Amino acid sequence: MDEILMETEMGMEGAIETLDKRLTNIRAGRANPSILDGVMVSYYGVDTPLKQLATISIPEARQLSIKPFDRSTIGTIEKAIFEANIGLTPNNNGETIILNIPALTEDTRRDYVKQAKQICEEAKVALRNVRQDAMNSIKKSEETEDAKKGLEADVQDLINKYNKIVEDKFKVKESELMTV
């Protein structure tokens, strides 16, 4: 029975980790190298993550600097950033690529908050799916009815705990996005 609870908690932890990754990709008007996590560069015919081909630094609060290890890849990296559709225009000076992060308008902030809310709702759905799997495992188990009821209550406590974590993360992201 403890095994079901451990598996359930691990599944819920995984949903929270995914939520964290997705929320960091929503930019808040400040430079954050994680914006570029999804950028894949075609390097000698192989799609390679940008961070494996270059050093990414933050010279200013709203600017990212990308310095490729191999200068010949600068054009390919620039093209990959365009194709990634992250809303940033790369500026190439021959040695580095500079990405200027524009200040967010009120409408853009609201759109990002909606996007964050959607991501949090998807995380809650993932948590409910984990709970449903646990409940099905409990029903199939050969425990007494009292033990099953106790375990179901424990699973419900877990879902309540993780739903609260999702809500807290949304509130933090919302205040981060709406702060000028």
MDTraj code that builds the backbone (N, CA, C; nanometers):
import mdtraj as md
import numpy as np

residues = "MET ASP GLU ILE LEU MET GLU THR GLU MET GLY MET GLU GLY ALA ILE GLU THR LEU ASP LYS ARG LEU THR ASN ILE ARG ALA GLY ARG ALA ASN PRO SER ILE LEU ASP GLY VAL MET VAL SER TYR TYR GLY VAL ASP THR PRO LEU LYS GLN LEU ALA THR ILE SER ILE PRO GLU ALA ARG GLN LEU SER ILE LYS PRO PHE ASP ARG SER THR ILE GLY THR ILE GLU LYS ALA ILE PHE GLU ALA ASN ILE GLY LEU THR PRO ASN ASN ASN GLY GLU THR ILE ILE LEU ASN ILE PRO ALA LEU THR GLU ASP THR ARG ARG ASP TYR VAL LYS GLN ALA LYS GLN ILE CYS GLU GLU ALA LYS VAL ALA LEU ARG ASN VAL ARG GLN ASP ALA MET ASN SER ILE LYS LYS SER GLU GLU THR GLU ASP ALA LYS LYS GLY LEU GLU ALA ASP VAL GLN ASP LEU ILE ASN LYS TYR ASN LYS ILE VAL GLU ASP LYS PHE LYS VAL LYS GLU SER GLU LEU MET THR VAL".split()
xyz = np.array([
    [0.0828, -0.1206, 0.0000],
    [0.0000, 0.0000, 0.0000],
    [0.0860, 0.1252, 0.0000],
    [0.1957, 0.1215, 0.0736],
    [0.2863, 0.2365, 0.0733],
    [0.3432, 0.2577, -0.0662],
    [0.3550, 0.1484, -0.1410],
    [0.4078, 0.1560, -0.2769],
    [0.3164, 0.2433, -0.3653],
    [0.1860, 0.2266, -0.3499],
    [0.0913, 0.3065, -0.4281],
    [0.1072, 0.4545, -0.3932],
    [0.1203, 0.4835, -0.2647],
    [0.1384, 0.6234, -0.2229],
    [0.2684, 0.6811, -0.2764],
    [0.3772, 0.6016, -0.2708],
    [0.5060, 0.6511, -0.3211],
    [0.4997, 0.6770, -0.4708],
    [0.4403, 0.5855, -0.5461],
    [0.4275, 0.6039, -0.6910],
    [0.3425, 0.7264, -0.7216],
    [0.2362, 0.7444, -0.6448],
    [0.1483, 0.8589, -0.6656],
    [0.2238, 0.9890, -0.6398],
    [0.2981, 0.9923, -0.5294],
    [0.3727, 1.1143, -0.4975],
    [0.4806, 1.1413, -0.6024],
    [0.5459, 1.0362, -0.6515],
    [0.6472, 1.0547, -0.7557],
    [0.5842, 1.1097, -0.8833],
    [0.4673, 1.0580, -0.9182],
    [0.3968, 1.1078, -1.0367],
    [0.3592, 1.2542, -1.0212],
    [0.3159, 1.2910, -0.9015],
    [0.2772, 1.4305, -0.8762],
    [0.4001, 1.5216, -0.8752],
    [0.5119, 1.4726, -0.8217],
    [0.6375, 1.5499, -0.8258],
    [0.6778, 1.5753, -0.9711],
    [0.6621, 1.4735, -1.0546],
    [0.6946, 1.4887, -1.1967],
    [0.6091, 1.5955, -1.2626],
    [0.4808, 1.5993, -1.2277],
    [0.3919, 1.7012, -1.2835],
    [0.4363, 1.8408, -1.2401],
    [0.4815, 1.8546, -1.1154],
    [0.5279, 1.9841, -1.0645],
    [0.6578, 2.0249, -1.1340],
    [0.7487, 1.9296, -1.1570],
    [0.8735, 1.9599, -1.2277],
    [0.8443, 2.0103, -1.3684],
    [0.7522, 1.9439, -1.4372],
    [0.7134, 1.9867, -1.5719],
    [0.6535, 2.1268, -1.5670],
    [0.5713, 2.1518, -1.4673],
    [0.5117, 2.2847, -1.4502],
    [0.6207, 2.3896, -1.4333],
    [0.7194, 2.3619, -1.3480],
    [0.8288, 2.4574, -1.3262],
    [0.9013, 2.4893, -1.4558],
    [0.9328, 2.3851, -1.5333],
    [1.0040, 2.4057, -1.6597],
    [0.9215, 2.4923, -1.7546],
    [0.7928, 2.4621, -1.7633],
    [0.7075, 2.5368, -1.8563],
    [0.6885, 2.6809, -1.8118],
    [0.6785, 2.7034, -1.6808],
    [0.6601, 2.8406, -1.6315],
    [0.7856, 2.9253, -1.6513],
    [0.9046, 2.8647, -1.6430],
    [1.0265, 2.9437, -1.6626],
    [1.0400, 2.9892, -1.8073],
    [0.9728, 2.9207, -1.8986],
    [0.9795, 2.9619, -2.0388],
    [0.8921, 3.0835, -2.0697],
    [0.8072, 3.1212, -1.9764],
    [0.7277, 3.2429, -1.9957],
    [0.8127, 3.3583, -1.9456],
    [0.8492, 3.4458, -2.0353],
    [0.9411, 3.5527, -1.9946],
    [0.8673, 3.6662, -1.9260],
    [0.9377, 3.7287, -1.8349],
    [0.8771, 3.8346, -1.7549],
    [0.9428, 3.9699, -1.7826],
    [0.9937, 3.9887, -1.9035],
    [1.0540, 4.1175, -1.9377],
    [1.1994, 4.1279, -1.8961],
    [1.2519, 4.0224, -1.8345],
    [1.3926, 4.0202, -1.7948],
    [1.4626, 3.9102, -1.8730],
    [1.5915, 3.9272, -1.8908],
    [1.6699, 3.8266, -1.9615],
    [1.6801, 3.7009, -1.8766],
    [1.6537, 3.5883, -1.9388],
    [1.6633, 3.4602, -1.8703],
    [1.7095, 3.3573, -1.9742],
    [1.8261, 3.2974, -1.9549],
    [1.8772, 3.2020, -2.0539],
    [1.7827, 3.0851, -2.0810],
    [1.6918, 3.0544, -1.9893],
    [1.6013, 2.9413, -2.0108],
    [1.5041, 2.9678, -2.1259],
    [1.4917, 3.0943, -2.1692],
    [1.4095, 3.1267, -2.2861],
    [1.4592, 3.0473, -2.4075],
    [1.5904, 3.0218, -2.4092],
    [1.6520, 2.9564, -2.5244],
    [1.6617, 2.8042, -2.5099],
    [1.6051, 2.7472, -2.4040],
    [1.6159, 2.6028, -2.3809],
    [1.5600, 2.5192, -2.4954],
    [1.4548, 2.5663, -2.5601],
    [1.3930, 2.4882, -2.6663],
    [1.4540, 2.5101, -2.8036],
    [1.5555, 2.5975, -2.8146],
    [1.6147, 2.6286, -2.9449],
    [1.7105, 2.5172, -2.9858],
    [1.6791, 2.4546, -3.0994],
    [1.7636, 2.3479, -3.1536],
    [1.8316, 2.3986, -3.2805],
    [1.9621, 2.3806, -3.2885],
    [2.0420, 2.4276, -3.4011],
    [2.0866, 2.3070, -3.4832],
    [2.0703, 2.3175, -3.6146],
    [2.1164, 2.2104, -3.7024],
    [2.2681, 2.2236, -3.7165],
    [2.3424, 2.1387, -3.6475],
    [2.4879, 2.1447, -3.6453],
    [2.5414, 2.0193, -3.7126],
    [2.5938, 2.0356, -3.8313],
    [2.6405, 1.9239, -3.9136],
    [2.5320, 1.8190, -3.9316],
    [2.4104, 1.8666, -3.9589],
    [2.2988, 1.7778, -3.9871],
    [2.2300, 1.7185, -3.8654],
    [2.2787, 1.7513, -3.7459],
    [2.2191, 1.6967, -3.6232],
    [2.1590, 1.8120, -3.5430],
    [2.0325, 1.7978, -3.5023],
    [1.9702, 1.9005, -3.4175],
    [2.0345, 1.8952, -3.2795],
    [2.0956, 2.0080, -3.2425],
    [2.1699, 2.0164, -3.1173],
    [2.1151, 2.1330, -3.0353],
    [2.0982, 2.1156, -2.9034],
    [2.0530, 2.2279, -2.8201],
    [2.1527, 2.3440, -2.8268],
    [2.1002, 2.4647, -2.8332],
    [2.1838, 2.5844, -2.8447],
    [2.2869, 2.5921, -2.7325],
    [2.2478, 2.5570, -2.6113],
    [2.3406, 2.5720, -2.4983],
    [2.4612, 2.4780, -2.5071],
    [2.4571, 2.3798, -2.5986],
    [2.5736, 2.2936, -2.6193],
    [2.6692, 2.3523, -2.7226],
    [2.6236, 2.4554, -2.7937],
    [2.7061, 2.5134, -2.9000],
    [2.7599, 2.6516, -2.8667],
    [2.7140, 2.7092, -2.7553],
    [2.7514, 2.8472, -2.7261],
    [2.7424, 2.8761, -2.5769],
    [2.8096, 2.9841, -2.5396],
    [2.7978, 3.0344, -2.4035],
    [2.6890, 3.1411, -2.4038],
    [2.5945, 3.1292, -2.3116],
    [2.4854, 3.2263, -2.3037],
    [2.5045, 3.3058, -2.1750],
    [2.5129, 3.4391, -2.1909],
    [2.5324, 3.5231, -2.0727],
    [2.4323, 3.6379, -2.0736],
    [2.4261, 3.7090, -1.9611],
    [2.3334, 3.8215, -1.9462],
    [2.4156, 3.9469, -1.9166],
    [2.4556, 4.0223, -2.0222],
    [2.5360, 4.1427, -1.9981],
    [2.4560, 4.2564, -1.9327],
    [2.3266, 4.2622, -1.9609],
    [2.2387, 4.3642, -1.9026],
    [2.1078, 4.2974, -1.8621],
    [2.0252, 4.3699, -1.7873],
    [1.9004, 4.3134, -1.7347],
    [1.8077, 4.2614, -1.8441],
    [1.8064, 4.3285, -1.9595],
    [1.7149, 4.2859, -2.0663],
    [1.7905, 4.2523, -2.1937],
    [1.8999, 4.1794, -2.1782],
    [1.9794, 4.1439, -2.2949],
    [2.0482, 4.0090, -2.2715],
    [2.0461, 3.9261, -2.3741],
    [2.1173, 3.7987, -2.3714],
    [2.2289, 3.8033, -2.4750],
    [2.3436, 3.7500, -2.4391],
    [2.4560, 3.7426, -2.5309],
    [2.4880, 3.5955, -2.5551],
    [2.4973, 3.5598, -2.6830],
    [2.5257, 3.4210, -2.7203],
    [2.6586, 3.4200, -2.7952],
    [2.7574, 3.3557, -2.7363],
    [2.8900, 3.3483, -2.7992],
    [2.9170, 3.2036, -2.8376],
    [2.9084, 3.1736, -2.9694],
    [2.9290, 3.0351, -3.0146],
    [3.0733, 2.9893, -2.9927],
    [3.0908, 2.8606, -2.9620],
    [3.2247, 2.8053, -2.9477],
    [3.2935, 2.8021, -3.0843],
    [3.2148, 2.7784, -3.1893],
    [3.2652, 2.7744, -3.3262],
    [3.2008, 2.8900, -3.4028],
    [3.2820, 2.9887, -3.4427],
    [3.2279, 3.1092, -3.5073],
    [3.1501, 3.0800, -3.6351],
    [3.1837, 2.9698, -3.7021],
    [3.1169, 2.9392, -3.8293],
    [2.9688, 2.9035, -3.8092],
    [2.9276, 2.8792, -3.6879],
    [2.7878, 2.8411, -3.6614],
    [2.6979, 2.9610, -3.6335],
    [2.7537, 3.0808, -3.6358],
    [2.6761, 3.1992, -3.5967],
    [2.5499, 3.2163, -3.6818],
    [2.5617, 3.1966, -3.8117],
    [2.4459, 3.2102, -3.9010],
    [2.3405, 3.1035, -3.8739],
    [2.3851, 2.9823, -3.8492],
    [2.2928, 2.8726, -3.8210],
    [2.2200, 2.8958, -3.6892],
    [2.2925, 2.9474, -3.5901],
    [2.2309, 2.9763, -3.4596],
    [2.1263, 3.0856, -3.4757],
    [2.1622, 3.1885, -3.5520],
    [2.0689, 3.2992, -3.5764],
    [1.9401, 3.2479, -3.6420],
    [1.9574, 3.1626, -3.7429],
    [1.8425, 3.1054, -3.8134],
    [1.7567, 3.0225, -3.7176],
    [1.8213, 2.9444, -3.6310],
    [1.7485, 2.8596, -3.5357],
    [1.6677, 2.9445, -3.4379],
    [1.7220, 3.0585, -3.3967],
    [1.6490, 3.1472, -3.3049],
    [1.5254, 3.2034, -3.3744],
    [1.5408, 3.2429, -3.5011],
    [1.4246, 3.2901, -3.5778],
    [1.3181, 3.1820, -3.5863],
    [1.3600, 3.0599, -3.6207],
    [1.2665, 2.9499, -3.6409],
    [1.2015, 2.9021, -3.5112],
    [1.2674, 2.9267, -3.3979],
    [1.2127, 2.8843, -3.2684],
    [1.0896, 2.9663, -3.2315],
    [1.0711, 3.0789, -3.2976],
    [0.9522, 3.1619, -3.2779],
    [0.9328, 3.1999, -3.1308],
    [1.0403, 3.2537, -3.0705],
    [1.0324, 3.2946, -2.9303],
    [1.0080, 3.4453, -2.9173],
    [0.9882, 3.5106, -3.0302],
    [0.9528, 3.6525, -3.0274],
    [1.0720, 3.7454, -3.0082],
    [1.1930, 3.6973, -3.0339],
    [1.3123, 3.7802, -3.0191],
    [1.3892, 3.7826, -3.1505],
    [1.4441, 3.9004, -3.1828],
    [1.5205, 3.9154, -3.3053],
    [1.6692, 3.9183, -3.2727],
    [1.7461, 3.8235, -3.3274],
    [1.8895, 3.8204, -3.2984],
    [1.9662, 3.9277, -3.3762],
    [2.0647, 3.9891, -3.3113],
    [2.1564, 4.0846, -3.3750],
    [2.2950, 4.0234, -3.3727],
    [2.3551, 4.0098, -3.4914],
    [2.4825, 3.9412, -3.5056],
    [2.5919, 4.0446, -3.5304],
    [2.6985, 4.0453, -3.4479],
    [2.8091, 4.1384, -3.4705],
    [2.9338, 4.0669, -3.5233],
    [2.9182, 3.9424, -3.5682],
    [3.0312, 3.8681, -3.6225],
    [3.0920, 3.7709, -3.5226],
    [3.0878, 3.8052, -3.3957],
    [3.1427, 3.7159, -3.2934],
    [3.0359, 3.6660, -3.1969],
    [2.9416, 3.7521, -3.1665],
    [2.8347, 3.7151, -3.0735],
    [2.6995, 3.7521, -3.1321],
    [2.5973, 3.6907, -3.0763],
    [2.4595, 3.7247, -3.1126],
    [2.3978, 3.7890, -2.9893],
    [2.3395, 3.9051, -3.0077],
    [2.2748, 3.9765, -2.8975],
    [2.1236, 3.9664, -2.9161],
    [2.0541, 3.9299, -2.8092],
    [1.9081, 3.9278, -2.8088],
    [1.8602, 4.0327, -2.7093],
    [1.7893, 4.1333, -2.7599],
    [1.7323, 4.2356, -2.6724],
    [1.5908, 4.1931, -2.6349],
    [1.5645, 4.1892, -2.5059],
    [1.4329, 4.1506, -2.4558],
    [1.3495, 4.2781, -2.4443],
    [1.2430, 4.2914, -2.5233],
    [1.1621, 4.4125, -2.5164],
    [1.0845, 4.4226, -2.3852],
    [1.0591, 4.5464, -2.3442],
    [0.9767, 4.5676, -2.2242],
    [0.8359, 4.5173, -2.2554],
    [0.7710, 4.4604, -2.1559],
    [0.6379, 4.4050, -2.1779],
    [0.5312, 4.5134, -2.1683],
    [0.4371, 4.5088, -2.2605],
    [0.3225, 4.5992, -2.2530],
    [0.2192, 4.5357, -2.1598],
    [0.1199, 4.6142, -2.1208],
    [0.0149, 4.5633, -2.0313],
    [-0.0585, 4.4449, -2.0956],
    [-0.0881, 4.4559, -2.2262],
    [-0.1580, 4.3471, -2.2966],
    [-0.0726, 4.2204, -2.3005],
    [0.0569, 4.2382, -2.3267],
    [0.1467, 4.1234, -2.3314],
    [0.1525, 4.0564, -2.1949],
    [0.1582, 4.1357, -2.0901],
    [0.1611, 4.0808, -1.9538],
    [0.0350, 3.9982, -1.9274],
    [-0.0797, 4.0525, -1.9670],
    [-0.2056, 3.9797, -1.9461],
    [-0.2052, 3.8476, -2.0244],
    [-0.1544, 3.8529, -2.1487],
    [-0.1475, 3.7307, -2.2295],
    [-0.0575, 3.6264, -2.1628],
    [0.0551, 3.6710, -2.1077],
    [0.1457, 3.5782, -2.0404],
    [0.0819, 3.5207, -1.9144],
    [0.0034, 3.6009, -1.8432],
    [-0.0663, 3.5509, -1.7246],
    [-0.1671, 3.4436, -1.7670],
    [-0.2403, 3.4688, -1.8790],
    [-0.3349, 3.3683, -1.9298],
    [-0.2608, 3.2395, -1.9656],
    [-0.1454, 3.2564, -2.0292],
    [-0.0654, 3.1401, -2.0680],
    [-0.0203, 3.0629, -1.9427],
    [0.0217, 3.1347, -1.8400],
    [0.0640, 3.0709, -1.7150],
    [-0.0539, 2.9975, -1.6505],
    [-0.1713, 3.0602, -1.6539],
    [-0.2906, 2.9975, -1.5957],
    [-0.3229, 2.8679, -1.6697],
    [-0.3125, 2.8715, -1.8029],
    [-0.3382, 2.7524, -1.8843],
    [-0.2397, 2.6405, -1.8485],
    [-0.1132, 2.6754, -1.8330],
    [-0.0116, 2.5761, -1.7979],
    [-0.0419, 2.5157, -1.6612],
    [-0.0843, 2.5999, -1.5676],
    [-0.1191, 2.5509, -1.4329],
    [-0.2415, 2.4592, -1.4376],
    [-0.3393, 2.4924, -1.5218],
    [-0.4566, 2.4054, -1.5361],
    [-0.4156, 2.2691, -1.5921],
    [-0.3231, 2.2702, -1.6888],
    [-0.2747, 2.1438, -1.7452],
    [-0.2025, 2.0615, -1.6390],
    [-0.1301, 2.1301, -1.5503],
    [-0.0617, 2.0596, -1.4407],
    [-0.1643, 1.9965, -1.3467],
    [-0.2733, 2.0684, -1.3198],
    [-0.3783, 2.0129, -1.2324],
    [-0.4433, 1.8897, -1.2963],
    [-0.4613, 1.8940, -1.4290],
    [-0.5171, 1.7782, -1.4996],
    [-0.4212, 1.6594, -1.4858],
    [-0.2911, 1.6860, -1.5002],
    [-0.1920, 1.5788, -1.4849],
    [-0.1978, 1.5213, -1.3436],
    [-0.2140, 1.6090, -1.2434],
    [-0.2245, 1.5615, -1.1047],
    [-0.3496, 1.4752, -1.0857],
    [-0.4606, 1.5185, -1.1460],
    [-0.5847, 1.4398, -1.1340],
    [-0.5696, 1.3032, -1.2005],
    [-0.4964, 1.2995, -1.3130],
    [-0.4734, 1.1710, -1.3800],
    [-0.3921, 1.0777, -1.2915],
    [-0.2913, 1.1329, -1.2233],
    [-0.2107, 1.0516, -1.1313],
    [-0.2994, 1.0001, -1.0182],
    [-0.3859, 1.0886, -0.9652],
    [-0.4770, 1.0474, -0.8581],
    [-0.5694, 0.9354, -0.9071],
    [-0.6227, 0.9498, -1.0289],
    [-0.7134, 0.8490, -1.0832],
    [-0.6439, 0.7141, -1.0960],
    [-0.5187, 0.7153, -1.1435],
    [-0.4421, 0.5904, -1.1525],
    [-0.4261, 0.5269, -1.0147],
    [-0.3978, 0.6115, -0.9146],
    [-0.3805, 0.5602, -0.7781],
    [-0.5117, 0.5011, -0.7268],
    [-0.6223, 0.5700, -0.7508],
    [-0.7526, 0.5212, -0.7042],
    [-0.7866, 0.3868, -0.7698],
    [-0.7544, 0.3741, -0.8995],
    [-0.7788, 0.2466, -0.9688],
    [-0.6935, 0.1347, -0.9087],
    [-0.5676, 0.1667, -0.8764],
    [-0.4796, 0.0669, -0.8146],
    [-0.5336, 0.0254, -0.6783],
    [-0.5864, 0.1222, -0.6042],
    [-0.6416, 0.0919, -0.4714],
    [-0.7623, -0.0007, -0.4848],
    [-0.8506, 0.0287, -0.5816],
    [-0.9703, -0.0536, -0.6005],
    [-0.9342, -0.1974, -0.6378],
    [-0.8260, -0.2131, -0.7168],
    [-0.7847, -0.3464, -0.7602],
    [-0.7109, -0.4226, -0.6500],
    [-0.6609, -0.3484, -0.5510],
    [-0.5825, -0.4144, -0.4451],
    [-0.6722, -0.5060, -0.3618],
    [-0.6086, -0.5972, -0.2907],
    [-0.6834, -0.6941, -0.2119],
    [-0.6762, -0.6600, -0.0637],
    [-0.6945, -0.5337, -0.0344],
    [-0.6934, -0.4860, 0.1038],
    [-0.8353, -0.4846, 0.1578],
    [-0.8469, -0.4636, 0.2878],
    [-0.9799, -0.4518, 0.3479],
    [-1.0413, -0.3190, 0.3057],
    [-1.1717, -0.3100, 0.3180],
    [-1.2414, -0.1864, 0.2794],
    [-1.1914, -0.0675, 0.3607],
    [-1.1671, -0.0887, 0.4902],
    [-1.1179, 0.0203, 0.5750],
    [-0.9810, 0.0680, 0.5288],
    [-0.8932, -0.0258, 0.4944],
    [-0.7588, 0.0103, 0.4471],
    [-0.7681, 0.0869, 0.3156],
    [-0.8589, 0.0430, 0.2280],
    [-0.8781, 0.1127, 0.1007],
    [-0.9264, 0.2554, 0.1236],
    [-1.0226, 0.2716, 0.2145],
    [-1.0759, 0.4061, 0.2434],
    [-0.9654, 0.4964, 0.2989],
    [-0.8826, 0.4414, 0.3875],
    [-0.7724, 0.5186, 0.4452],
    [-0.6729, 0.5611, 0.3388],
    [-0.6431, 0.4688, 0.2488],
    [-0.5487, 0.4985, 0.1415],
    [-0.6059, 0.6026, 0.0451],
    [-0.7338, 0.5908, 0.0143],
    [-0.7982, 0.6899, -0.0723],
    [-0.7927, 0.8281, -0.0084],
    [-0.8105, 0.8338, 0.1231],
    [-0.8014, 0.9625, 0.1939],
    [-0.6593, 1.0182, 0.1858],
    [-0.5590, 0.9306, 0.1977],
    [-0.4191, 0.9745, 0.1865],
    [-0.3905, 1.0298, 0.0466],
    [-0.4414, 0.9620, -0.0569],
    [-0.4224, 1.0088, -0.1947],
    [-0.4915, 1.1446, -0.2136],
    [-0.6090, 1.1599, -0.1549],
    [-0.6803, 1.2879, -0.1650],
    [-0.6010, 1.3989, -0.0949],
    [-0.5400, 1.3667, 0.0195],
    [-0.4554, 1.4649, 0.0875],
    [-0.3383, 1.5064, -0.0012],
    [-0.2804, 1.4076, -0.0709],
    [-0.1698, 1.4380, -0.1620],
    [-0.2147, 1.5322, -0.2736],
    [-0.3286, 1.5013, -0.3355],
    [-0.3749, 1.5870, -0.4461],
    [-0.4034, 1.7277, -0.3955],
    [-0.4590, 1.7404, -0.2758],
    [-0.4846, 1.8732, -0.2194],
    [-0.3539, 1.9490, -0.1982],
    [-0.2534, 1.8792, -0.1465],
    [-0.1221, 1.9409, -0.1218],
    [-0.0607, 1.9904, -0.2532],
    [-0.0630, 1.9061, -0.3561],
    [0.0003, 1.9431, -0.4829],
    [-0.0814, 2.0479, -0.5597],
    [-0.2130, 2.0451, -0.5467],
    [-0.2938, 2.1515, -0.6082],
    [-0.2604, 2.2860, -0.5454],
    [-0.2364, 2.2863, -0.4146],
    [-0.1983, 2.4099, -0.3449],
    [-0.0631, 2.4590, -0.3969],
    [0.0306, 2.3668, -0.4200],
    [0.1618, 2.4035, -0.4749],
    [0.1448, 2.4689, -0.6116],
    [0.0579, 2.4112, -0.6964],
    [0.0328, 2.4676, -0.8299],
    [-0.0245, 2.6087, -0.8163],
    [-0.1216, 2.6255, -0.7275],
    [-0.1815, 2.7591, -0.7068],
    [-0.0770, 2.8601, -0.6602],
    [0.0085, 2.8189, -0.5669],
    [0.1129, 2.9090, -0.5162],
    [0.2098, 2.9482, -0.6273],
    [0.2475, 2.8510, -0.7094],
    [0.3395, 2.8808, -0.8201],
    [0.2747, 2.9764, -0.9197],
    [0.1439, 2.9600, -0.9433],
    [0.0753, 3.0519, -1.0343],
    [0.0744, 3.1932, -0.9769],
    [0.0449, 3.2065, -0.8482],
    [0.0416, 3.3394, -0.7860],
    [0.1776, 3.4077, -0.7947],
    [0.2850, 3.3314, -0.7717],
    [0.4202, 3.3872, -0.7809],
    [0.4476, 3.4336, -0.9241],
    [0.4146, 3.3492, -1.0217],
    [0.4402, 3.3841, -1.1627],
    [0.3542, 3.5040, -1.2036],
    [0.2284, 3.5082, -1.1588],
    [0.1408, 3.6190, -1.1928],
    [0.1974, 3.7499, -1.1371],
    [0.2418, 3.7501, -1.0131],
    [0.2952, 3.8744, -0.9558],
    [0.4263, 3.9129, -1.0263],
    [0.5055, 3.8134, -1.0651],
    [0.6305, 3.8397, -1.1393],
    [0.5986, 3.9038, -1.2745],
    [0.4959, 3.8524, -1.3416],
    [0.4603, 3.9044, -1.4732],
    [0.3949, 4.0422, -1.4658],
    [0.3158, 4.0653, -1.3650],
    [0.2425, 4.1923, -1.3573],
    [0.3228, 4.3050, -1.2916],
    [0.4382, 4.2742, -1.2341],
    [0.5236, 4.3765, -1.1751],
    [0.5977, 4.4509, -1.2850],
    [0.5852, 4.5808, -1.2839],
    [0.6508, 4.6615, -1.3891],
    [0.7906, 4.6962, -1.3458],
])
top = md.Topology()
chain = top.add_chain()
for i, resn in enumerate(residues, 1):
    res = top.add_residue(resn, chain, resSeq=i)
    for name in ("N", "CA", "C"):
        top.add_atom(name, md.element.get_by_symbol(name[0]), res)
traj = md.Trajectory(xyz[None], top)
